[in-house]
Amino acid sequence: MLKIGALVSGGGTNLQAIINGIESGYIKNAQLVTVVSNKPRAYALERAKKHGIEGVCIAPKDFSDKEAFNLALIRHFEERQVDLIVMAGYLVVVGESFVKHFKNRIMNIHPSLIPSFCGDGYYGLKVHQAVLERGVKITGATVHFVDEGTDTGPIILQKAVEVKQGDTAETLQKRVMEEAEWIIFPEAIRLYAEGKLKVQDHKVIVCE
C-alpha cells in the first residue's frame, strides 16, 4: 500500500481531486495518510477531516529557522512512513534538506506548461495573469517531481488548455483546474502507485 502525504496552503481543490481518485478506485493500492498545511485555517484541512484523514498545521513561523522547520516536516512524514509527498497548492518553498531526503518522491502541480510561466514569483493567479498579458493561445498544467530549484524538476505529465478570448485570470484558472490539473495530478499518482514512473537523466519515463 502506497502511503501518501500532502502539503497544502489553501482550499485544497487538487487535494480533493486526489481524494476522489483514491476513493473511486482510479488510484489503486494507495492511501492518503496525512495532510499538512502551513495555515491552521486552510480549508484543505477541513476536506481531510471530512474524509477521515489526519490534518495538521506545521507552520514555518513556529520554528527558530527554516532548517528546523524542514526537519519537523521530514520527521512528520517519516513517522507516518510516507512513500510519496504531493504538493497540492503549497505556497511554502521547502528546503534542500527536505527535497534531498525525499528525492524523486515529491510531486508538485503547476498551472502552466513548464518551462513557460514558472519559477520564482509564478504562482496562483499570477501565472494566469502573465499568460493573458503575453497573449499566448495555449496554456495548461504540469505535474513534476520537485528538485532543489523552483519548478525545475523532472516533468511527469502535462496537459494543454485553450486560452479563450475574453478570459480573465479567474476564468482561466478555473478552466485549467477543471480541464488539466484535476485530471493529470491523480493520473501521475496512479502511475507512481503502479510503479510505472522512472527518472533517468532528469527526464521521466512512463513504463506502461
LUMDO-926511 format. One record per atom (N, C-alpha, C): x, y, z; residue number from 0. Coordinates in pm, whole numbers. Example, Ala and Ser with C-alpha at 12.3 -4.5 7.8 and 13.67 -1.06 7.14 Angstrom:
// residues 2
        u        v        w     i
     1319     -569      780     0
     1230     -450      780     0
     1320     -330      780     0
     1285     -225      708     1
     1367     -106      714     1
     1290        3      787     1
This chain:
// residues 208
        u        v        w     i
       84     -120        0     0
        0        0        0     0
       87      125        0     0
       71      210     -101     1
      147      334     -110     1
       88      436      -12     1
      172      485       78     2
      126      586      174     2
      161      725      122     2
       59      811      112     3
       75      944       55     3
       55     1050      163     3
      141     1150      161     4
      125     1267      246     4
      108     1389      157     4
       28     1485      199     5
        2     1604      117     5
       44     1731      191     5
       94     1827      113     6
      125     1961      163     6
       30     2059       94     6
      -40     2140      173     7
     -143     2230      119     7
     -134     2366      188     7
     -185     2469      120     8
     -190     2602      181     8
     -329     2664      177     8
     -413     2620       83     9
     -540     2689       63     9
     -662     2600       66     9
     -746     2616      -35    10
     -875     2548      -40    10
     -868     2398      -63    10
     -763     2354     -130    11
     -744     2210     -146    11
     -824     2145     -256    11
     -847     2217     -368    12
     -922     2155     -478    12
     -844     2041     -542    12
     -712     2057     -555    13
     -632     1947     -608    13
     -626     1832     -508    13
     -624     1863     -381    14
     -631     1759     -279    14
     -759     1679     -294    14
     -871     1750     -319    15
     -999     1682     -336    15
     -997     1590     -457    15
     -932     1634     -564    16
     -921     1550     -685    16
     -844     1421     -654    16
     -742     1433     -569    17
     -663     1315     -530    17
     -747     1223     -442    17
     -817     1281     -344    18
     -905     1201     -258    18
    -1009     1128     -341    18
    -1069     1198     -436    19
    -1170     1136     -523    19
    -1110     1022     -604    19
     -987     1042     -652    20
     -920      938     -731    20
     -894      812     -651    20
     -859      829     -523    21
     -835      713     -436    21
     -966      645     -400    21
    -1065      725     -360    22
    -1192      667     -314    22
    -1270      600     -428    22
    -1251      647     -551    23
    -1320      587     -665    23
    -1253      460     -714    23
    -1129      437     -668    24
    -1054      321     -713    24
     -969      346     -835    24
     -970      470     -886    25
     -885      505    -1001    25
     -737      493     -962    25
     -704      544     -844    26
     -569      527     -789    26
     -575      407     -697    26
     -517      298     -742    27
     -525      172     -667    27
     -406      155     -572    27
     -428       79     -468    28
     -323       42     -374    28
     -253      165     -316    28
     -332      268     -281    29
     -275      390     -224    29
     -367      443     -115    29
     -307      510      -19    30
     -384      567       92    30
     -325      703      129    30
     -411      804      139    31
     -368      936      185    31
     -372      934      338    31
     -255      940      400    32
     -248      919      545    32
     -237     1047      626    32
     -190     1156      565    33
     -176     1281      640    33
     -177     1400      546    33
     -238     1509      591    34
     -241     1635      517    34
     -182     1742      607    34
      -79     1812      557    35
      -10     1914      635    35
      -27     2050      568    35
      -66     2149      648    36
      -78     2286      596    36
        8     2380      678    36
       53     2486      614    37
      124     2591      686    37
       27     2693      746    37
     -102     2675      716    38
     -205     2767      767    38
     -309     2688      846    38
     -331     2723      973    39
     -422     2645     1057    39
     -567     2646     1009    39
     -607     2750      936    40
     -746     2760      892    40
     -765     2727      743    40
     -666     2665      683    41
     -679     2627      542    41
     -796     2530      524    41
     -882     2558      427    42
    -1000     2474      407    42
     -961     2331      369    42
     -841     2316      314    43
     -793     2182      278    43
     -791     2089      399    43
     -765     2144      517    44
     -766     2062      639    44
     -907     2014      672    44
    -1007     2096      641    45
    -1147     2055      658    45
    -1181     1941      562    45
    -1132     1952      439    46
    -1155     1844      341    46
    -1098     1712      393    46
     -977     1719      449    47
     -915     1598      502    47
    -1001     1540      614    47
    -1045     1626      705    48
    -1125     1583      819    48
    -1253     1513      774    48
    -1317     1567      670    49
    -1443     1510      620    49
    -1424     1368      567    49
    -1300     1337      527    50
    -1273     1204      472    50
    -1194     1117      570    50
    -1191     1158      696    51
    -1124     1078      798    51
     -974     1072      786    51
     -915     1177      727    52
     -770     1182      708    52
     -709     1281      808    52
     -598     1246      866    53
     -530     1335      960    53
     -495     1467      891    53
     -526     1577      959    54
     -488     1708      908    54
     -420     1787     1018    54
     -300     1839      991    55
     -224     1912     1092    55
     -163     2039     1032    55
     -134     2134     1119    56
      -66     2256     1078    56
       78     2252     1128    56
      172     2265     1035    57
      313     2281     1070    57
      358     2408      999    57
      374     2516     1073    58
      399     2648     1013    58
      543     2692     1035    58
      606     2750      933    59
      745     2797      947    59
      764     2895     1062    59
      663     2978     1090    60
      675     3080     1194    60
      691     3021     1335    60
      655     2893     1348    61
      663     2829     1479    61
      801     2769     1509    61
      895     2791     1417    62
     1029     2734     1435    62
     1136     2842     1432    62
     1249     2813     1493    63
     1355     2912     1507    63
     1417     2952     1374    63
     1423     2858     1282    64
     1477     2888     1149    64
     1420     2789     1048    64
     1455     2811      921    65
     1399     2730      813    65
     1441     2584      824    65
     1564     2560      868    66
     1612     2422      877    66
     1536     2344      983    66
     1505     2409     1094    67
     1426     2343     1199    67
     1287     2308     1147    67
     1232     2397     1067    68
     1101     2371     1005    68
     1108     2251      910    68
     1211     2248      828    69
     1226     2136      734    69
     1245     2003      806    69
     1321     2005      914    70
     1341     1882      991    70
     1211     1834     1054    70
     1128     1929     1096    71
      998     1892     1153    71
      909     1826     1048    71
      913     1879      925    72
      836     1819      815    72
      887     1678      785    72
     1018     1665      777    73
     1078     1533      750    73
     1035     1434      857    73
     1045     1474      982    74
     1009     1386     1094    74
      861     1346     1087    74
      775     1443     1055    75
      631     1415     1048    75
      602     1306      944    75
      658     1322      826    76
      629     1226      719    76
      699     1092      742    76
      817     1095      800    77
      888      970      829    77
      815      889      936    77
      763      957     1037    78
      691      887     1144    78
      567      815     1090    78
      512      867      981    79
      393      805      921    79
      429      715      803    79
      560      695      784    80
      613      605      680    80
      557      641      542    80
      556      770      512    81
      502      818      384    81
      598      783      270    81
      541      729      163    82
      620      692       44    82
      628      803      -59    82
      519      881      -71    83
      509      986     -172    83
      448     1111     -109    83
      506     1227     -139    84
      451     1354      -91    84
      399     1433     -210    84
      276     1482     -199    85
      217     1562     -307    85
      197     1705     -258    85
      246     1800     -336    86
      229     1941     -303    86
      108     1990     -381    86
       -4     2001     -310    87
     -131     2033     -376    87
     -171     2177     -343    87
     -102     2271     -408    88
     -127     2411     -377    88
      -57     2452     -251    88
       74     2426     -244    89
      154     2457     -125    89
      242     2576     -156    89
      227     2686      -82    90
      292     2811     -115    90
      416     2839      -31    90
      472     2734       28    91
      597     2747      104    91
      707     2677       24    91
      821     2744       10    92
      934     2681      -59    92
     1005     2589       41    92
     1004     2459       10    93
     1070     2364      101    93
     1220     2367       79    93
     1294     2335      184    94
     1439     2346      181    94
     1508     2228      114    94
     1637     2247       90    95
     1718     2145       22    95
     1722     2015       99    95
     1728     2023      231    96
     1736     1901      312    96
     1609     1816      294    96
     1494     1883      287    97
     1367     1812      268    97
     1362     1747      130    97
     1401     1822       28    98
     1399     1771     -110    98
     1493     1652     -125    98
     1612     1663      -70    99
     1710     1554      -83    99
     1665     1429       -7    99
     1600     1450      108   100
     1555     1337      188   100
     1450     1255      113   100
     1366     1324       37   101
     1258     1256      -38   101
     1281     1268     -189   101
     1402     1249     -231   102
     1438     1264     -373   102
     1349     1181     -464   102
     1293     1245     -566   103
     1201     1182     -662   103
     1081     1117     -594   103
     1045     1171     -477   104
      926     1122     -406   104
      834     1238     -367   104
      860     1356     -426   105
      775     1474     -404   105
      721     1519     -539   105
      590     1527     -550   106
      525     1575     -672   106
      462     1711     -650   106
      469     1796     -752   107
      404     1926     -746   107
      321     1947     -872   107
      213     2024     -859   108
      131     2061     -973   108
      152     2211     -997   108
      180     2247    -1122   109
      200     2389    -1157   109
      102     2427    -1269   109
       36     2543    -1257   110
      -69     2578    -1353   110
      -22     2643    -1482   110
       80     2587    -1543   111
      123     2629    -1677   111
      199     2513    -1741   111
      233     2532    -1867   112
      313     2431    -1936   112
      460     2466    -1917   112
      520     2410    -1814   113
      662     2433    -1787   113
      744     2397    -1911   113
      842     2478    -1955   114
      909     2585    -1881   114
      849     2725    -1898   114
      730     2738    -1954   115
      669     2870    -1964   115
      601     2909    -1832   115
      610     3037    -1798   116
      537     3094    -1684   116
      557     3013    -1555   116
      682     2992    -1521   117
      714     2918    -1399   117
      836     2979    -1334   117
      872     2927    -1218   118
      987     2979    -1146   118
      945     3078    -1039   118
     1043     3151     -986   119
     1016     3243     -875   119
      911     3347     -912   119
      813     3363     -825   120
      710     3464     -845   120
      589     3419     -923   120
      598     3302     -985   121
      485     3250    -1064   121
      406     3148     -982   121
      295     3192     -927   122
      207     3102     -852   122
       66     3160     -855   122
      -32     3070     -837   123
     -172     3113     -830   123
     -217     3196     -948   123
     -294     3299     -921   124
     -349     3384    -1028   124
     -240     3458    -1106   124
     -123     3477    -1043   125
      -15     3548    -1112   125
       27     3476    -1241   125
       20     3343    -1238   126
       55     3265    -1357   126
      -44     3296    -1470   126
     -171     3291    -1439   127
     -273     3309    -1542   127
     -277     3454    -1593   127
     -248     3549    -1505   128
     -240     3689    -1547   128
     -125     3708    -1644   128
      -13     3644    -1616   129
      103     3653    -1705   129
       74     3590    -1842   129
        2     3478    -1840   130
      -38     3412    -1965   130
     -122     3507    -2050   130
     -219     3573    -1988   131
     -307     3665    -2062   131
     -231     3787    -2112   131
     -142     3838    -2031   132
      -64     3956    -2071   132
       28     3926    -2189   132
       77     3803    -2196   133
      167     3763    -2305   133
       89     3730    -2432   133
      -39     3698    -2415   134
     -122     3670    -2533   134
     -105     3532    -2593   134
      -58     3436    -2513   135
      -43     3301    -2568   135
     -182     3239    -2590   135
     -190     3144    -2679   136
     -318     3083    -2715   136
     -342     2950    -2643   136
     -234     2889    -2596   137
     -244     2760    -2526   137
     -166     2769    -2395   137
     -232     2729    -2288   138
     -164     2716    -2159   138
     -190     2574    -2109   138
     -190     2551    -1980   139
     -216     2416    -1931   139
     -162     2395    -1791   139
     -128     2273    -1760   140
      -75     2239    -1627   140
       33     2133    -1641   140
      119     2128    -1541   141
      231     2035    -1539   141
      243     1969    -1402   141
      260     1839    -1400   142
      297     1768    -1278   142
      444     1732    -1291   142
      523     1765    -1189   143
      666     1735    -1195   143
      716     1691    -1058   143
      827     1620    -1059   144
      895     1590     -934   144
      966     1717     -888   144
      978     1733     -758   145
     1040     1853     -701   145
     1189     1830     -681   145
     1268     1926     -729   146
     1412     1922     -702   146
     1450     2050     -627   146
     1578     2082     -623   147
     1622     2197     -543   147
     1586     2332     -606   147
     1549     2334     -732   148
     1510     2458     -797   148
     1361     2485     -782   148
     1314     2594     -846   149
     1172     2628     -844   149
     1110     2589     -978   149
     1028     2485     -976   150
      962     2433    -1097   150
     1063     2379    -1198   150
     1175     2327    -1151   151
     1279     2278    -1242   151
     1294     2126    -1241   151
     1214     2057    -1160   152
     1226     1912    -1150   152
     1175     1838    -1272   152
     1207     1709    -1283   153
     1165     1628    -1398   153
     1013     1630    -1419   153
      973     1656    -1543   154
      831     1666    -1578   154
      770     1527    -1593   154
      657     1506    -1526   155
      588     1377    -1530   155
      478     1377    -1636   155
      384     1471    -1624   156
      273     1482    -1717   156
      240     1628    -1744   156
      190     1655    -1865   157
      140     1787    -1899   157
       10     1774    -1977   157
      -75     1876    -1966   158
     -199     1878    -2042   158
     -229     2021    -2085   158
     -259     2038    -2212   159
     -283     2171    -2268   159
     -428     2214    -2249   159
     -447     2346    -2235   160
     -580     2407    -2222   160
     -584     2531    -2310   160
     -692     2548    -2382   161
     -707     2664    -2471   161
     -731     2792    -2390   161
     -665     2899    -2432   162
     -693     3032    -2378   162
     -797     3096    -2469   162
     -908     3137    -2411   163
    -1018     3190    -2490   163
    -1024     3343    -2484   163
    -1074     3400    -2592   164
    -1089     3545    -2596   164
    -1187     3589    -2487   164
    -1150     3692    -2416   165
    -1236     3739    -2308   165
    -1206     3676    -2174   165
    -1110     3584    -2169   166
    -1073     3521    -2043   166
    -1020     3624    -1943   166
    -1052     3603    -1817   167
     -985     3674    -1708   167
     -893     3574    -1639   167
     -810     3623    -1551   168
     -721     3531    -1476   168
     -804     3428    -1400   168
     -920     3473    -1350   169
    -1006     3385    -1271   169
    -1072     3277    -1357   169
    -1125     3315    -1473   170
    -1191     3215    -1559   170
    -1088     3117    -1615   170
     -969     3168    -1646   171
     -865     3080    -1699   171
     -816     2984    -1592   171
     -801     3034    -1470   172
     -760     2948    -1359   172
     -859     2832    -1341   172
     -987     2865    -1345   173
    -1091     2763    -1326   173
    -1084     2658    -1437   173
    -1066     2702    -1562   174
    -1061     2608    -1673   174
     -937     2519    -1667   174
     -824     2578    -1630   175
     -700     2498    -1619   175
     -714     2392    -1509   175
     -778     2430    -1398   176
     -800     2331    -1292   176
     -890     2218    -1340   176
    -1004     2254    -1399   177
    -1104     2155    -1437   177
    -1058     2066    -1553   177
     -988     2126    -1652   178
     -953     2051    -1773   178
     -814     1989    -1768   178
     -731     2031    -1672   179
     -595     1978    -1668   179
     -553     1931    -1529   179
     -548     2023    -1433   180
     -491     1989    -1301   180
     -561     1871    -1236   180
     -693     1874    -1229   181
     -768     1769    -1159   181
     -764     1636    -1232   181
     -713     1637    -1355   182
     -701     1514    -1434   182
     -561     1454    -1422   182
     -459     1539    -1446   183
     -323     1483    -1455   183
     -258     1458    -1319   183
     -302     1529    -1214   184
     -242     1503    -1083   184
     -279     1362    -1033   184
     -407     1326    -1030   185
     -441     1188     -993   185
     -378     1084    -1086   185
     -367     1119    -1216   186
     -308     1024    -1310   186
     -160     1000    -1279   186
      -88     1105    -1245   187
       54     1091    -1212   187
       72     1005    -1086   187
      -15     1026     -989   188
       -8      947     -866   188
      -42      801     -894   188
     -141      779     -979   189
     -177      642    -1018   189
      -57      571    -1082   189
       12      640    -1172   190
      128      580    -1239   190
      239      550    -1139   190
      259      640    -1044   191
      360      619     -941   191
      323      498     -855   191
      196      492     -815   192
      150      381     -730   192
      164      247     -799   192
      155      248     -931   193
      167      124    -1009   193
      311       96    -1051   193
      404      178    -1004   194
      546      156    -1034   194
      582      182    -1179   194
      511      275    -1243   195
      532      298    -1386   195
      611      424    -1419   195
      665      491    -1316   196
      745      611    -1340   196
      891      586    -1306   196
      979      623    -1400   197
     1122      606    -1381   197
     1192      736    -1420   197
     1280      785    -1332   198
     1357      907    -1361   198
     1494      869    -1413   198
     1526      923    -1532   199
     1654      892    -1595   199
     1705     1016    -1667   199
     1824     1061    -1634   200
     1882     1179    -1696   200
     1790     1301    -1686   200
     1732     1320    -1569   201
     1643     1433    -1540   201
     1515     1431    -1624   201
     1483     1316    -1679   202
     1359     1301    -1754   202
     1278     1186    -1692   202
     1147     1196    -1702   203
     1061     1090    -1650   203
     1016     1000    -1765   203
     1039      872    -1748   204
      995      773    -1845   204
      873      702    -1788   204
      765      699    -1865   205
      645      629    -1823   205
      650      489    -1881   205
      655      389    -1794   206
      666      249    -1836   206
      528      183    -1832   206
      459      184    -1943   207
      325      125    -1947   207
      336      -26    -1970   207
